[in-house]
Amino acid sequence: MRFYNPVLYVSGTAALAALLLENRSAPRPLPLLALPLVPFLIVSQHAEHRRHRRLAVERPGWWNRRLRPGRPGPG
């Protein structure tokens, strides 16, 4: 996730900037109410990643089913 996380940070920063600069019809502090959700979203994303890694160990055939011999490749 070396390259993916910076993409998320940049897009999150851009979204926050857009909410603050472009949202003229709603009260300015209203979008900031979503900020306390960020820690919860981080924890839930980490839990989901752990679940997927556990699933990959428990059921490697299912996880990598598209890579099995005799199966058509992607594209």
C-alpha positions, -999 to +999 in steps of 0.1 A: +000+000+000+030+022-004+016+041-033-021+038-024-020+056+009-007+089-004-034+088-031-060+085-003-044+113+017-044+136-013-080+128-023-091+132+013-074+166+016-089+177-017-124+166-005-121+185+027-108+216+008-138+213-016-162+211+013-148+242+029-144+263-002-172+252-026-201+246-002-218+280-001-254+269+006-248+250+038-232+263+070-194+261+069-189+240+100-215+214+090-191+193+068-166+193+096-189+171+117-177+142+096-141+145+109-147+126+141-157+096+120-121+094+106-107+073+134-136+049+132-131+045+095-094+038+099-101+011+125-127-005+103-105-004+073-077-021+092-101-048+105-113-054+070-078-058+057-070-083+085-101-102+076-091-104+040-056-116+049-070-142+072-093-154+044-064-156+020-045-179+044-076-201+053-088-204+017-059-198-007-077-216-036-107-193-033-086-162-029-065-169-060-091-187-081-085-166-111-048-176-111-055-214-113-041-233-143-066-237-171-086-206-163-087-178-188-066-149-178-078-113-172-087-092-202 
